Amino acid sequence: MRAIVLSFSLLALAACSDDGRLMNIRGGGDGPDEFAIVPTRALQMPPDLNQLPQPTPGGANITDPAPFADAVAVLGGNPGQLAAQGAGAGDGALLAHTGRLGRDGAIRAVTAAEDQQYRTRNGRRPLEVLARSNVYYRAYRPMTLDSWAELERWRPTGVQTPSAPPR
C-alpha cells in the first residue's frame, strides 16, 4: 500500500513541473538552443610555439570550432575563401538559378510571424491549460508527412528509395 501511495505521490509531483520551454506551442520564450552546442577541436601541440597567434581578449582561439569552414572543407571547397566578400566567380550561375523567381531578404521574419499566428490560432484548449499538457503534436498534425503513405505513392513510379525497407 505504501508503494502505491509513494508512486502516486511521485507522479503527482512530476505532473506539477512547469518547465514549458521544450516544445512550447506558445513560443517566444528563452528555450534551449540545441544548435549552439558545438564541440571544440582537440588540443594539439603546434610544430613551432613561435608561430602561435598573439592572445587577444575576445579573439579567436585555434581550438575554437569553425562549423562553416569544416562544412566547406568536407564538401570539397576552400575554407580560406569564406573570408572573401561576396560569392565566388564560379557560383554566379548557381546564384542566378536559385534567385530566378526572386528572393526575400526578410524570409525568416516572415515565416516566424506566420508560425506565431498559426500557433496562436491552434493554442491550448481550456482543459489542456488546466492539465498543462503538450499540444505541439496536435497543433502541427495537419502538416505532418506520413512517410509510409508517401513511400507507397512513389514506389509505383519507379523512383529509387534506397533507405526504404524492401516490400
ROFIPA-737816 format. One line per field, with one value per residue: residue number from 0; x, z, y of N, C-alpha, C in turn; residue in three letters. Coordinates in Angstrom, 1 decimal. Layout:
BEGIN
k NUM;...
n.xx X;...
n.zz Z;...
n.yy Y;...
ca.xx X;...
ca.zz Z;...
ca.yy Y;...
c.xx X;...
c.zz Z;...
c.yy Y;...
r Ala;...
//
This chain:
BEGIN
k 0;1;2;3;4;5;6;7;8;9;10;11;12;13;14;15;16;17;18;19;20;21;22;23;24;25;26;27;28;29;30;31;32;33;34;35;36;37;38;39;40;41;42;43;44;45;46;47;48;49;50;51;52;53;54;55;56;57;58;59;60;61;62;63;64;65;66;67;68;69;70;71;72;73;74;75;76;77;78;79;80;81;82;83;84;85;86;87;88;89;90;91;92;93;94;95;96;97;98;99;100;101;102;103;104;105;106;107;108;109;110;111;112;113;114;115;116;117;118;119;120;121;122;123;124;125;126;127;128;129;130;131;132;133;134;135;136;137;138;139;140;141;142;143;144;145;146;147;148;149;150;151;152;153;154;155;156;157;158;159;160;161;162;163;164;165;166
n.xx 0.8;2.0;3.8;2.2;1.0;3.3;4.1;2.0;2.3;4.8;4.2;2.3;3.8;5.6;3.9;3.4;5.4;6.7;8.1;8.0;9.5;10.4;9.2;7.1;4.1;3.3;5.5;8.2;9.7;12.8;14.1;16.1;18.9;19.6;21.4;23.4;25.4;28.5;31.2;34.6;37.7;40.2;42.9;46.2;49.7;51.5;53.7;55.7;56.1;56.5;55.0;52.5;49.4;49.1;47.6;44.4;42.0;38.7;39.2;39.7;40.4;42.7;41.6;38.9;35.7;34.8;32.3;31.2;33.5;34.5;32.4;32.5;35.1;34.7;32.9;34.5;35.4;37.2;38.1;39.4;38.3;36.1;36.3;36.4;34.8;31.4;30.2;31.9;33.5;32.8;30.3;28.3;26.4;24.9;23.8;22.3;20.4;19.1;18.0;16.1;13.4;13.1;14.0;13.5;14.7;13.8;12.8;13.0;11.9;9.3;8.4;8.6;6.7;4.3;4.3;3.9;1.4;-0.1;0.3;-0.9;-3.6;-4.0;-3.7;-3.6;-6.3;-9.0;-9.1;-6.6;-4.9;-5.4;-4.5;-1.9;-0.8;1.1;0.7;1.9;2.2;-0.5;-1.3;0.4;-0.2;-1.8;0.2;2.0;4.0;3.1;5.2;5.1;2.8;3.7;5.9;4.6;3.2;5.3;6.6;5.3;6.0;8.6;10.7;13.7;14.2;16.5;16.9;14.6;12.7;12.6;9.8
n.zz 0.0;0.8;-1.2;-3.4;-2.7;-2.5;-5.2;-6.5;-5.3;-6.3;-9.0;-9.0;-8.1;-10.2;-12.2;-11.6;-12.6;-14.2;-16.5;-19.3;-21.5;-23.5;-26.6;-26.6;-27.4;-27.5;-27.7;-28.0;-25.7;-23.8;-24.7;-24.8;-27.0;-29.2;-31.3;-30.6;-29.3;-29.8;-30.3;-29.2;-30.9;-30.9;-28.6;-29.6;-29.9;-31.3;-34.2;-34.0;-31.4;-31.6;-33.7;-32.9;-32.7;-31.3;-28.1;-27.8;-26.1;-26.3;-28.8;-31.5;-31.0;-31.5;-31.1;-31.3;-32.5;-36.0;-37.7;-40.3;-41.9;-41.7;-42.8;-45.5;-46.2;-46.0;-48.0;-50.2;-50.8;-50.5;-47.4;-46.9;-48.5;-47.4;-46.0;-47.9;-49.6;-50.8;-53.4;-54.9;-58.2;-59.6;-58.7;-59.7;-61.7;-60.2;-58.2;-59.7;-60.8;-58.5;-57.5;-59.4;-59.3;-57.7;-54.5;-51.0;-48.6;-46.0;-45.2;-43.0;-40.9;-41.8;-42.0;-39.3;-38.1;-39.4;-38.4;-35.7;-35.7;-36.6;-34.4;-32.4;-33.3;-33.0;-30.3;-26.8;-25.5;-23.1;-21.1;-21.7;-20.8;-18.1;-17.5;-18.2;-20.5;-23.4;-26.5;-28.9;-30.9;-31.6;-32.7;-34.9;-36.4;-38.9;-40.7;-40.8;-42.4;-43.7;-43.8;-44.6;-46.3;-48.3;-49.3;-50.4;-52.4;-54.1;-54.9;-57.1;-59.3;-59.9;-58.7;-57.0;-53.8;-51.7;-48.9;-47.9;-46.5;-48.1;-50.0
n.yy -1.2;1.2;1.5;2.0;4.5;6.0;5.9;7.2;9.7;10.5;10.6;12.7;14.8;15.0;15.8;18.4;19.9;22.7;23.3;24.7;25.1;23.4;22.3;24.2;25.4;28.0;29.5;32.1;32.1;31.9;29.4;26.4;26.3;24.0;24.0;25.6;24.3;23.3;21.2;21.7;21.8;19.2;19.4;20.2;19.9;22.5;22.6;24.6;26.7;29.5;30.3;30.6;32.5;35.8;36.2;37.6;39.5;38.3;37.4;35.0;31.5;28.9;26.4;26.9;26.1;25.8;25.6;26.3;26.5;24.0;22.5;23.4;22.5;19.7;19.3;19.7;22.2;25.4;26.4;28.8;30.7;31.7;34.0;35.9;38.6;38.5;36.3;33.6;33.5;31.2;30.7;32.2;31.3;29.4;31.0;32.7;30.9;30.0;32.3;33.0;33.3;35.4;36.8;37.0;39.0;39.1;36.7;34.9;36.4;36.7;34.1;33.4;35.1;34.2;31.6;32.1;33.3;31.0;29.3;30.7;30.6;27.9;27.1;26.1;24.3;24.9;22.7;21.6;23.6;23.6;21.0;21.3;20.3;19.1;20.4;20.4;18.3;17.9;20.4;20.7;18.5;18.5;19.2;17.2;14.8;11.7;9.2;6.5;6.4;8.1;6.8;4.5;5.9;6.8;4.5;3.0;4.6;4.1;5.5;5.5;4.4;4.0;3.9;3.0;0.2;-3.1;-4.4
ca.xx 0.0;2.9;4.4;1.2;0.9;4.5;4.1;1.1;2.9;5.8;3.6;1.6;4.9;6.2;2.9;3.4;6.5;6.2;9.1;7.3;10.4;10.5;8.0;6.1;3.3;3.1;6.8;8.6;10.5;14.2;14.4;17.5;19.2;20.4;22.4;24.5;26.4;29.4;32.4;35.8;38.7;41.1;44.2;47.4;50.9;51.9;55.1;56.6;55.4;56.7;54.1;51.1;49.0;49.1;46.3;43.7;40.7;37.6;39.6;39.5;41.4;42.9;40.7;37.5;35.0;34.5;31.5;31.1;34.7;34.5;31.4;33.1;36.2;34.1;32.2;35.5;35.7;38.3;37.6;40.0;37.5;34.9;36.6;36.3;33.5;30.6;30.2;33.0;33.2;32.2;29.0;27.4;25.3;24.1;23.1;21.3;19.4;18.3;17.2;15.4;12.0;13.1;14.4;13.0;15.7;13.2;12.0;13.0;11.0;8.0;7.9;8.4;5.4;3.3;4.2;3.4;-0.1;-0.6;0.4;-1.9;-4.9;-4.0;-3.1;-4.2;-7.8;-9.1;-8.7;-5.2;-4.3;-5.5;-3.6;-0.6;-0.4;1.8;-0.2;2.7;1.9;-1.9;-1.3;1.1;-0.6;-2.1;1.4;2.9;4.1;3.0;6.3;4.7;1.9;4.5;6.7;3.7;2.9;6.4;7.1;4.9;6.6;10.0;11.7;14.5;14.3;17.4;16.8;13.3;12.8;12.0;8.5
ca.zz 0.0;0.8;-2.6;-4.3;-2.3;-2.9;-6.7;-6.9;-4.9;-7.2;-10.3;-8.8;-8.0;-11.6;-13.0;-11.2;-13.3;-15.0;-17.5;-20.5;-22.6;-24.6;-27.4;-26.1;-28.6;-27.5;-28.2;-27.5;-24.5;-24.0;-24.6;-25.1;-28.4;-29.4;-32.3;-30.1;-28.7;-30.8;-29.6;-29.5;-31.6;-30.0;-28.3;-30.2;-29.8;-32.7;-34.5;-33.6;-30.5;-32.0;-34.8;-32.3;-32.7;-30.0;-27.5;-27.8;-25.4;-27.1;-30.1;-31.8;-30.4;-32.5;-30.8;-31.5;-33.7;-37.2;-38.4;-41.7;-42.6;-41.7;-43.8;-46.8;-46.4;-46.2;-49.3;-51.2;-51.1;-49.9;-46.3;-46.9;-49.3;-46.6;-45.5;-49.1;-49.7;-51.9;-53.9;-55.8;-59.6;-60.1;-58.1;-60.3;-62.3;-59.2;-57.5;-60.7;-60.9;-57.2;-57.3;-60.7;-59.0;-56.7;-53.1;-49.9;-47.5;-44.6;-45.2;-41.7;-40.1;-42.3;-41.6;-37.9;-37.9;-39.8;-37.5;-34.5;-36.0;-36.6;-33.1;-31.7;-33.6;-32.6;-29.0;-25.9;-25.1;-21.6;-20.3;-21.9;-20.0;-16.7;-17.3;-18.6;-21.5;-24.6;-27.7;-30.1;-32.0;-32.1;-33.4;-36.2;-37.1;-40.4;-41.5;-40.7;-43.6;-43.5;-44.6;-45.3;-47.4;-49.3;-49.9;-51.3;-53.5;-55.0;-55.4;-58.5;-60.3;-60.2;-58.0;-56.1;-52.4;-51.1;-47.5;-47.5;-46.5;-49.3;-49.8
ca.yy 0.0;2.4;1.7;2.7;5.9;6.7;6.0;8.3;11.0;10.9;11.0;14.0;15.8;15.2;16.5;19.8;20.5;23.8;23.5;24.8;25.6;22.4;22.1;25.1;25.8;29.5;30.1;33.4;32.0;31.7;28.0;25.9;26.3;22.8;24.2;26.4;23.5;22.8;20.7;22.3;20.9;18.6;20.2;19.6;20.7;23.0;22.3;25.6;27.6;30.9;30.6;30.8;33.9;36.5;36.1;38.8;39.3;38.2;37.0;33.6;30.6;27.8;25.3;27.3;25.4;26.6;24.7;26.6;26.2;22.5;22.0;23.7;21.6;18.4;19.3;19.8;23.6;26.0;27.2;30.1;31.7;32.2;35.4;36.8;39.2;38.1;34.9;33.3;33.6;30.0;30.5;33.1;30.6;28.8;32.1;33.2;29.9;29.9;33.5;33.4;33.7;36.5;36.5;37.9;39.1;39.0;35.4;34.3;37.1;36.4;32.7;33.4;35.8;33.3;30.5;32.7;33.4;29.7;28.8;31.5;30.0;26.4;27.0;25.2;24.4;25.1;21.6;21.4;24.6;23.1;19.8;21.7;19.2;19.5;20.4;20.6;17.4;18.1;21.6;20.5;17.2;18.6;19.5;16.1;13.9;10.3;8.7;5.2;6.7;8.8;5.7;3.8;6.8;6.9;3.2;2.6;5.5;3.7;6.3;4.6;4.8;3.0;3.9;2.3;-1.3;-3.7;-4.9
c.xx 0.9;3.5;3.5;1.1;2.1;4.6;3.2;1.6;3.9;5.3;2.9;2.7;5.5;5.2;2.9;4.6;6.0;7.4;8.5;8.2;10.4;9.2;6.8;5.4;3.2;4.4;7.2;9.4;12.0;14.5;15.8;17.7;20.2;21.5;23.6;25.6;27.3;30.7;33.6;36.7;39.6;42.4;45.3;48.6;51.4;53.3;56.1;55.8;55.5;55.7;52.6;50.7;49.0;47.7;45.6;42.4;39.5;37.9;39.4;40.7;41.6;42.1;39.2;36.9;34.8;33.6;31.3;32.3;34.8;33.6;31.9;34.2;35.7;33.5;33.2;35.9;36.9;37.9;38.2;39.2;36.3;35.1;36.4;34.9;32.7;30.8;31.4;32.6;32.5;30.7;27.9;26.2;24.4;23.3;22.0;20.1;18.5;17.5;16.4;14.0;11.9;13.5;13.8;14.0;15.1;12.4;11.9;12.0;9.5;7.5;7.8;7.1;4.2;3.1;3.6;1.8;-0.7;-0.7;-0.7;-3.3;-5.1;-3.4;-3.8;-5.6;-7.8;-8.7;-7.2;-4.4;-4.3;-4.6;-2.2;0.0;0.3;0.9;0.6;2.3;0.4;-2.0;-0.7;0.7;-1.0;-0.9;2.4;2.9;4.0;4.0;5.9;3.8;2.7;5.4;5.8;3.3;4.0;6.8;6.6;5.5;8.0;11.1;12.4;14.5;15.2;17.3;15.5;13.4;12.1;10.6;8.4
c.zz 0.0;-0.5;-3.5;-4.0;-2.7;-4.4;-7.1;-6.5;-5.8;-8.6;-10.2;-8.8;-9.4;-12.5;-12.7;-11.9;-14.2;-16.0;-18.9;-21.7;-23.8;-25.3;-26.9;-27.3;-28.6;-28.0;-27.5;-26.3;-24.8;-23.8;-24.9;-26.6;-28.7;-30.4;-31.8;-29.5;-29.7;-30.1;-30.1;-30.2;-30.5;-29.8;-29.0;-30.0;-31.2;-32.9;-34.0;-32.7;-30.9;-33.1;-34.2;-32.4;-31.3;-29.4;-27.4;-27.0;-26.4;-28.5;-30.3;-31.2;-31.5;-32.3;-31.0;-32.7;-34.8;-38.1;-39.9;-42.5;-42.7;-42.7;-45.3;-47.1;-46.7;-47.6;-50.5;-51.6;-50.3;-48.7;-46.2;-47.6;-48.5;-46.2;-46.7;-49.2;-50.9;-52.3;-54.8;-57.3;-60.1;-59.6;-58.7;-60.9;-61.3;-58.5;-58.5;-60.8;-59.6;-57.0;-58.5;-60.4;-58.0;-55.3;-52.2;-48.8;-46.1;-44.5;-43.8;-40.8;-40.5;-41.9;-40.1;-37.5;-38.3;-38.9;-36.1;-34.6;-36.0;-35.2;-32.2;-32.0;-33.1;-31.2;-28.1;-25.7;-23.6;-20.8;-20.5;-21.0;-18.5;-16.5;-17.7;-19.6;-22.7;-25.8;-29.0;-31.2;-32.5;-33.0;-34.8;-36.9;-38.6;-41.3;-41.5;-42.0;-43.2;-44.4;-45.3;-46.5;-48.6;-50.0;-50.8;-52.5;-54.5;-55.6;-56.8;-59.6;-60.7;-59.5;-57.0;-54.8;-51.6;-49.6;-47.0;-47.4;-47.7;-49.0;-49.2
c.yy 1.3;2.6;2.4;4.1;6.6;6.9;7.2;9.7;11.5;11.3;12.4;15.1;16.0;15.9;18.0;20.5;21.6;24.2;23.6;25.2;24.7;22.2;22.9;25.6;27.3;30.1;31.4;33.3;31.9;30.3;27.6;26.0;25.1;23.0;25.0;25.6;22.9;22.4;21.5;21.3;20.3;19.4;19.4;20.5;21.2;22.7;23.3;26.6;29.1;31.3;30.8;32.2;34.5;36.4;37.5;38.6;39.3;37.7;35.5;32.8;29.5;26.6;25.6;26.5;26.4;25.7;25.0;26.2;24.7;21.9;22.3;22.8;20.2;18.2;19.6;21.3;24.1;26.9;28.6;31.2;32.2;33.6;36.4;37.4;38.8;36.7;34.8;33.4;32.4;29.8;31.4;32.4;30.0;29.9;32.6;32.2;29.9;31.2;33.9;33.8;34.8;35.9;37.5;37.9;38.9;37.7;34.8;35.1;36.9;35.1;32.6;34.0;34.8;32.1;30.9;32.8;32.0;29.1;29.5;30.9;28.6;26.2;26.0;25.4;24.5;23.9;21.3;22.4;24.1;21.9;20.1;20.7;19.9;19.4;20.6;19.6;17.5;19.3;21.4;19.2;17.4;18.8;18.3;15.2;12.5;9.6;7.4;5.5;7.3;7.7;4.9;4.6;6.8;5.6;2.8;3.4;5.0;4.5;5.4;5.2;3.8;2.9;3.2;0.8;-1.9;-4.2;-6.2
r Met;Arg;Ala;Ile;Val;Leu;Ser;Phe;Ser;Leu;Leu;Ala;Leu;Ala;Ala;Cys;Ser;Asp;Asp;Gly;Arg;Leu;Met;Asn;Ile;Arg;Gly;Gly;Gly;Asp;Gly;Pro;Asp;Glu;Phe;Ala;Ile;Val;Pro;Thr;Arg;Ala;Leu;Gln;Met;Pro;Pro;Asp;Leu;Asn;Gln;Leu;Pro;Gln;Pro;Thr;Pro;Gly;Gly;Ala;Asn;Ile;Thr;Asp;Pro;Ala;Pro;Phe;Ala;Asp;Ala;Val;Ala;Val;Leu;Gly;Gly;Asn;Pro;Gly;Gln;Leu;Ala;Ala;Gln;Gly;Ala;Gly;Ala;Gly;Asp;Gly;Ala;Leu;Leu;Ala;His;Thr;Gly;Arg;Leu;Gly;Arg;Asp;Gly;Ala;Ile;Arg;Ala;Val;Thr;Ala;Ala;Glu;Asp;Gln;Gln;Tyr;Arg;Thr;Arg;Asn;Gly;Arg;Arg;Pro;Leu;Glu;Val;Leu;Ala;Arg;Ser;Asn;Val;Tyr;Tyr;Arg;Ala;Tyr;Arg;Pro;Met;Thr;Leu;Asp;Ser;Trp;Ala;Glu;Leu;Glu;Arg;Trp;Arg;Pro;Thr;Gly;Val;Gln;Thr;Pro;Ser;Ala;Pro;Pro;Arg
//
